[in-house]
Amino acid sequence: MMRILKFSDSDFDTEFRRIEQRAEEVPAGIEETVKNIIADVRKRGDVALFELTAKFDKLELDVDSLEVTEEEIEAAMAQISAESLSALQLAAERIADYHAKQKQETWISTDESDVLVGQMVRPLDRVGIYVPGGKATYPSSVLMNAVPAKVAGVEEVIMVVPMPNGEVNPHVLAAAKISGVDRIFKLGGAQAVAALAYGTDSVPRVDKITGPGNIYVATAKQLVFGQVDIDMIAGPSEILVINDGSGNAAHIAADLLSQAEHDELASSVLVTSCEKMAAAVQAEVEKQLSELSREGIARKSIDDYGAIILAQNLDEAIAFSNRIAPEHLELAVDSPFDILPQIKHAGAVFMGHHTPEAAGDYLAGPNHTLPTGGTARFFSPLSLDDFVKKSSIVSFSQAGLQRLGNEIVHIAELEGLEAHAKSVSIRLKK
């Protein structure tokens, strides 16, 4: 049964801290295991990939079978229904349209006649995307990572996806085809991350790795950061729903369960100012749990990390939301735009009673790769910015350097960097 708490409860802070910290520590031994896998792939390349894939995914690979062929992709496309293909294409179009609006162009400022400054925006050359293949398959993850990369102008998108026992959901390969993924490798786990970060004879080295994965994948991404860029270290999924007593309890319960079914560590929390709604949602969650095919996962998530919190008013609920900076924030209230200005931290905000979080997961347009575990305080959703880099442009005319040169020399001398100062002063001599 989903617990009902109050902010005034003597043990509230302790209890909620347990929910917030549910995935902060990497279990003992995992980091060492991942380090060994990365070192093995760096040393032995393809051979290590073949052995590790046979060990963990029960899939025998060689140079000829490591990469998904065009024939395998076409076979997958043929397996899916016209309805599924249409839905994936619509999602890809909406994701592309949204991310295209984020595009920035190279700019140059001519505010000064003798000094020119600007910024050059260029796409990354090659990006690797990791697509999970464990408890569930996620064609939406393919779309959310590959489509923005292609919109940004990334020349080559490399996808890795684990295929336990050689099986893969055909919709994942179809999504890759629709998204414009260039190459797909039958790899998962820390070994896939290592291959993307360092390259092997068969797998090209990339500039950035994006996409979610299990604790081994997340740890591997963290360890290779600096060798390559990464998007973020994603933790378990979470949703916070703010409610003012309006709306339908069955809808709110369904939204809470939409996160609980992800995995046992997911967290689903409702904060409401209405005791009647709290009781109704509690009953609805219990009723709907028994109807889920993933009931075991969702029930453990709800029992361990779910909560309904009674607030005195919306201001108290909003203050709590800003404190925990949720990944998904639903404003299940009558006037969501009235309180939106008070929201400071959230990965994504879903407005009103007709905007379930699941709409954002699939085809609303914004990216569903969001900061978790309170990191929305300083991280943003995956966006076009993740697939470009920026270079500064500086151009001084002779007159410009003469005008500003003495100050440049002065600052260099303040720092005791004589050669820096001389590189300017030598040009100032008549």
Legacy VTK file of the C-alpha trace (Angstrom):
# vtk DataFile Version 3.0
C-alpha trace
ASCII
DATASET POLYDATA
POINTS 430 float
0.000 0.000 0.000
1.340 3.447 -0.943
2.173 5.350 2.239
0.557 8.683 3.119
2.958 11.089 4.837
2.829 14.633 6.158
5.600 17.201 6.136
4.952 17.625 9.865
5.696 13.952 10.631
8.650 13.693 12.998
10.410 11.167 10.759
9.521 12.791 7.412
13.016 14.069 6.587
14.632 10.749 7.459
12.073 8.788 5.464
12.289 10.957 2.385
16.071 11.094 2.509
15.981 7.305 2.168
13.986 7.695 -1.054
16.274 10.425 -2.402
19.426 8.445 -1.669
18.160 5.114 -2.990
20.772 4.882 -5.732
23.631 7.105 -4.610
26.108 4.360 -3.771
27.543 2.042 -6.394
27.271 -1.511 -5.010
30.564 -2.981 -3.841
32.655 -4.547 -6.570
30.899 -2.996 -9.561
33.422 -0.213 -10.177
36.330 -2.642 -10.014
34.557 -5.025 -12.385
33.883 -2.219 -14.856
37.479 -0.981 -14.650
38.691 -4.478 -15.513
36.302 -4.720 -18.462
37.430 -1.359 -19.826
41.096 -2.309 -19.448
40.452 -5.625 -21.196
38.744 -3.979 -24.167
41.533 -1.403 -24.440
44.155 -4.140 -24.435
42.556 -6.869 -26.541
39.983 -4.986 -28.591
37.611 -7.126 -30.636
38.725 -10.353 -28.995
37.688 -9.042 -25.590
34.355 -7.893 -27.015
33.650 -11.348 -28.415
34.518 -13.105 -25.148
32.590 -10.680 -22.930
29.522 -10.790 -25.155
29.552 -14.583 -25.082
29.871 -14.492 -21.294
27.216 -11.888 -20.487
24.795 -12.057 -23.416
25.222 -15.697 -24.439
25.913 -14.512 -27.973
28.832 -15.780 -30.041
30.205 -13.038 -32.273
33.055 -12.637 -34.709
34.265 -9.906 -37.035
31.625 -10.787 -39.613
28.647 -10.900 -37.240
29.485 -8.087 -34.800
27.715 -5.419 -36.825
24.021 -5.490 -37.708
23.684 -5.847 -41.473
21.365 -3.954 -43.782
19.579 -7.251 -44.421
18.926 -7.687 -40.689
17.548 -4.171 -40.496
15.259 -4.700 -43.469
14.046 -7.981 -41.968
13.182 -6.122 -38.758
11.332 -3.452 -40.719
9.288 -6.166 -42.398
8.264 -7.634 -39.032
6.589 -4.543 -37.636
3.079 -3.398 -38.456
2.232 -0.389 -40.575
0.664 1.161 -37.479
3.893 0.784 -35.479
5.973 2.172 -38.334
3.656 5.158 -38.652
3.805 5.876 -34.903
7.618 5.731 -34.859
7.842 7.998 -37.900
5.459 10.522 -36.325
7.493 10.526 -33.130
10.735 11.030 -35.095
9.224 13.963 -36.993
7.993 15.669 -33.831
11.323 15.123 -32.044
13.173 16.528 -35.064
10.901 19.581 -35.265
11.330 20.363 -31.570
15.107 19.995 -31.569
15.504 21.998 -34.779
14.185 24.998 -32.841
17.191 24.693 -30.495
19.689 25.109 -33.317
22.300 27.847 -32.921
24.304 29.332 -35.760
27.836 30.640 -35.921
27.843 34.361 -35.140
30.290 37.224 -35.462
30.033 40.570 -33.708
31.169 43.720 -35.495
30.257 46.096 -32.662
33.843 47.352 -32.702
35.422 48.463 -35.959
38.910 47.236 -35.088
38.185 44.025 -33.097
36.027 41.145 -34.257
34.770 38.401 -31.923
32.350 35.565 -32.444
31.460 31.950 -31.894
31.735 29.071 -34.340
29.205 26.252 -33.887
30.101 22.864 -35.354
28.521 19.411 -34.954
30.495 16.574 -33.392
32.014 14.221 -35.963
30.877 10.922 -34.462
28.510 10.064 -31.615
27.790 6.731 -29.939
24.332 5.991 -28.553
23.660 3.251 -26.045
20.244 1.586 -26.227
19.183 -0.673 -23.343
18.160 -4.227 -24.020
17.456 -5.653 -20.575
14.092 -5.725 -18.782
12.412 -3.775 -21.573
13.242 -2.599 -25.072
13.136 1.075 -25.907
12.774 2.228 -29.520
11.949 5.632 -28.014
15.508 5.819 -26.646
16.832 5.354 -30.160
14.702 8.226 -31.431
15.517 10.552 -28.527
19.273 10.114 -28.961
19.764 9.642 -32.697
17.272 12.171 -34.092
18.725 15.225 -32.280
22.235 14.127 -33.264
21.249 14.020 -36.915
19.381 17.338 -36.674
22.579 18.832 -35.212
24.516 17.600 -38.234
26.523 14.783 -36.640
28.159 12.981 -39.538
28.129 9.465 -38.094
25.894 7.995 -35.376
27.048 4.631 -34.018
24.532 2.603 -32.009
25.264 -0.235 -29.602
22.491 -2.461 -28.298
22.798 -5.712 -26.322
21.195 -8.704 -28.006
20.963 -11.474 -25.390
20.899 -14.843 -27.127
20.956 -13.004 -30.437
17.495 -11.501 -30.011
16.555 -7.856 -30.450
13.220 -6.127 -30.616
12.590 -5.333 -34.308
11.121 -1.964 -33.333
14.543 -0.922 -31.984
16.165 -1.585 -35.360
13.266 0.091 -37.156
13.682 3.174 -34.989
17.385 3.207 -35.828
16.584 3.102 -39.529
14.026 5.909 -39.217
16.444 8.014 -37.140
19.303 7.760 -39.612
21.653 5.691 -37.438
24.690 4.869 -39.552
26.029 1.685 -37.921
24.717 -0.714 -35.258
26.780 -3.128 -33.175
25.459 -6.097 -31.173
27.110 -4.994 -27.973
25.952 -4.057 -24.495
27.258 -3.422 -21.006
30.501 -1.805 -19.957
32.311 -3.458 -22.865
30.168 -1.537 -25.358
30.963 1.751 -23.620
34.674 0.918 -23.625
34.581 0.060 -27.334
32.923 3.393 -28.149
35.320 5.352 -25.949
38.587 3.809 -27.127
37.718 2.107 -30.402
38.667 -1.358 -31.624
39.516 -2.747 -35.051
35.780 -3.090 -35.742
34.109 -0.440 -33.577
35.037 3.170 -34.330
35.971 5.518 -31.530
33.378 8.236 -30.918
33.486 11.759 -29.530
30.500 11.440 -27.198
28.364 8.667 -25.684
24.698 9.235 -24.886
21.844 7.028 -23.750
20.747 5.228 -20.585
21.837 1.839 -19.274
22.152 -0.258 -16.146
24.553 0.379 -13.278
27.468 -1.177 -15.217
26.825 1.082 -18.202
26.421 4.178 -16.018
29.642 3.379 -14.149
31.514 2.788 -17.405
30.321 6.126 -18.801
31.519 7.844 -15.665
34.944 6.186 -15.913
35.524 7.033 -19.599
34.374 10.646 -19.221
37.278 12.844 -20.260
38.384 10.359 -22.873
35.034 11.082 -24.498
32.154 13.326 -23.525
28.966 11.837 -22.075
25.444 13.153 -21.686
24.844 12.525 -17.972
24.890 9.799 -15.341
21.248 8.769 -15.248
19.824 7.217 -12.110
16.499 5.475 -11.503
13.412 7.139 -12.949
11.243 9.388 -10.797
8.025 11.363 -10.955
6.559 14.006 -8.663
2.918 14.992 -9.112
1.633 18.224 -7.542
-2.138 18.262 -7.074
-4.639 20.782 -5.720
-7.516 18.342 -5.249
-8.821 18.726 -8.793
-8.714 16.070 -11.494
-9.234 12.331 -11.594
-7.586 10.071 -9.011
-7.411 7.184 -11.499
-5.419 9.354 -13.920
-2.957 10.434 -11.237
-2.515 6.842 -10.049
-1.827 5.712 -13.614
0.823 8.417 -13.997
2.538 7.351 -10.779
2.596 3.744 -11.950
4.005 4.753 -15.334
7.292 5.383 -13.554
7.039 2.566 -11.021
6.996 -0.046 -13.789
10.432 1.067 -15.035
12.361 -0.703 -12.286
12.341 -1.488 -8.590
14.354 1.643 -7.743
11.980 4.064 -9.480
10.270 6.606 -7.262
6.680 7.865 -7.620
5.486 10.648 -5.329
2.260 12.626 -5.122
2.061 15.867 -3.149
-1.509 17.048 -2.693
-3.314 19.560 -0.507
-6.477 17.407 -0.508
-6.905 14.489 1.943
-9.773 13.075 -0.103
-7.593 12.946 -3.248
-4.753 11.338 -1.281
-7.002 8.494 -0.140
-8.536 8.073 -3.598
-5.139 7.872 -5.315
-3.876 5.417 -2.706
-6.826 3.106 -3.466
-6.456 3.538 -7.238
-2.761 2.686 -7.178
-3.519 -0.560 -5.372
-6.319 -1.387 -7.795
-4.291 -0.639 -10.939
-1.185 -2.442 -9.697
-2.969 -5.797 -9.959
-3.739 -5.089 -13.614
-0.133 -4.510 -14.703
1.923 -7.111 -16.533
4.975 -5.733 -14.698
3.182 -5.807 -11.351
6.128 -7.285 -9.436
8.498 -4.503 -10.472
5.937 -1.727 -9.998
4.759 -3.025 -6.621
8.270 -3.161 -5.186
8.930 0.358 -6.466
5.693 1.666 -4.927
6.211 -0.174 -1.632
9.837 0.889 -1.222
10.024 4.318 -2.832
6.481 5.543 -3.426
4.718 8.099 -1.242
1.689 10.361 -1.037
2.437 13.545 0.877
-0.204 15.801 2.343
0.684 19.475 2.032
-1.093 22.380 3.687
-1.253 24.275 0.400
0.262 24.497 -3.084
3.055 26.791 -1.921
4.300 24.068 0.413
4.088 21.509 -2.403
6.007 23.748 -4.797
8.711 24.458 -2.231
9.170 20.709 -1.766
9.370 20.154 -5.513
12.054 22.813 -5.873
13.976 21.179 -3.053
14.137 17.739 -4.677
14.348 18.886 -8.359
12.439 15.935 -9.858
13.135 14.336 -13.208
9.450 14.428 -14.201
7.134 17.003 -12.633
3.415 16.893 -13.310
1.337 19.925 -12.362
-2.005 18.145 -11.991
-3.825 21.325 -11.018
-6.601 23.439 -12.508
-4.323 26.364 -13.438
-0.809 25.015 -14.105
0.422 28.128 -15.904
-0.326 30.202 -12.813
2.194 28.259 -10.728
4.769 27.540 -13.459
6.742 30.742 -12.665
7.363 29.365 -9.170
8.952 26.143 -10.472
12.741 26.444 -10.291
14.065 22.922 -10.862
12.679 20.042 -12.934
13.863 17.897 -15.814
10.543 18.304 -17.612
7.253 19.896 -16.543
3.920 18.436 -17.654
1.094 20.928 -17.479
-2.464 20.156 -16.449
-4.753 17.165 -16.276
-4.468 16.170 -19.944
-0.672 15.954 -20.144
0.551 12.617 -18.783
4.290 12.187 -18.475
4.118 9.336 -21.000
3.306 11.865 -23.737
6.758 13.323 -23.185
8.359 9.897 -23.202
7.332 9.214 -26.764
6.276 11.939 -29.169
5.506 15.304 -27.613
8.844 16.439 -29.044
11.077 17.414 -26.100
13.739 14.912 -25.155
12.938 12.236 -22.588
16.583 11.889 -21.503
16.345 13.923 -18.315
18.456 14.642 -15.219
17.588 12.439 -12.239
18.349 12.315 -8.526
18.092 16.056 -7.948
20.584 16.917 -10.716
17.921 19.013 -12.455
19.289 21.739 -10.164
22.224 22.060 -12.574
21.686 19.662 -15.521
19.337 20.069 -18.482
17.562 17.534 -20.690
19.446 16.075 -23.641
19.268 18.639 -26.430
20.845 19.776 -29.660
23.574 21.431 -27.596
24.805 17.958 -26.621
25.722 17.196 -30.224
27.613 20.367 -31.124
30.725 22.107 -29.883
31.576 25.768 -29.937
34.809 27.551 -30.753
35.592 31.179 -30.029
36.578 33.469 -32.897
38.919 36.422 -32.283
40.347 38.860 -34.827
42.239 42.072 -33.965
43.214 44.584 -36.587
46.495 46.420 -36.099
44.548 49.398 -34.774
42.608 47.179 -32.379
45.741 45.699 -30.860
47.294 49.151 -30.542
44.153 50.360 -28.761
43.892 47.488 -26.251
47.417 46.109 -26.175
48.769 47.989 -23.165
45.974 46.608 -20.966
46.653 43.091 -22.226
50.338 43.494 -21.376
49.460 44.884 -17.965
47.281 41.914 -17.025
49.905 39.445 -18.294
52.531 41.137 -16.143
50.175 41.009 -13.136
50.191 37.244 -13.548
53.954 37.094 -13.974
53.727 35.702 -17.494
56.477 37.582 -19.275
56.240 35.740 -22.594
52.498 36.411 -22.764
53.168 40.110 -22.264
55.957 40.148 -24.832
53.825 38.435 -27.499
51.664 41.561 -27.415
54.216 44.260 -26.603
56.484 43.177 -29.459
53.650 44.097 -31.802
53.123 47.479 -30.209
56.578 48.780 -31.051
56.627 51.272 -33.868
LINES 1 431
430 0 1 2 3 4 5 6 7 8 9 10 11 12 13 14 15 16 17 18 19 20 21 22 23 24 25 26 27 28 29 30 31 32 33 34 35 36 37 38 39 40 41 42 43 44 45 46 47 48 49 50 51 52 53 54 55 56 57 58 59 60 61 62 63 64 65 66 67 68 69 70 71 72 73 74 75 76 77 78 79 80 81 82 83 84 85 86 87 88 89 90 91 92 93 94 95 96 97 98 99 100 101 102 103 104 105 106 107 108 109 110 111 112 113 114 115 116 117 118 119 120 121 122 123 124 125 126 127 128 129 130 131 132 133 134 135 136 137 138 139 140 141 142 143 144 145 146 147 148 149 150 151 152 153 154 155 156 157 158 159 160 161 162 163 164 165 166 167 168 169 170 171 172 173 174 175 176 177 178 179 180 181 182 183 184 185 186 187 188 189 190 191 192 193 194 195 196 197 198 199 200 201 202 203 204 205 206 207 208 209 210 211 212 213 214 215 216 217 218 219 220 221 222 223 224 225 226 227 228 229 230 231 232 233 234 235 236 237 238 239 240 241 242 243 244 245 246 247 248 249 250 251 252 253 254 255 256 257 258 259 260 261 262 263 264 265 266 267 268 269 270 271 272 273 274 275 276 277 278 279 280 281 282 283 284 285 286 287 288 289 290 291 292 293 294 295 296 297 298 299 300 301 302 303 304 305 306 307 308 309 310 311 312 313 314 315 316 317 318 319 320 321 322 323 324 325 326 327 328 329 330 331 332 333 334 335 336 337 338 339 340 341 342 343 344 345 346 347 348 349 350 351 352 353 354 355 356 357 358 359 360 361 362 363 364 365 366 367 368 369 370 371 372 373 374 375 376 377 378 379 380 381 382 383 384 385 386 387 388 389 390 391 392 393 394 395 396 397 398 399 400 401 402 403 404 405 406 407 408 409 410 411 412 413 414 415 416 417 418 419 420 421 422 423 424 425 426 427 428 429
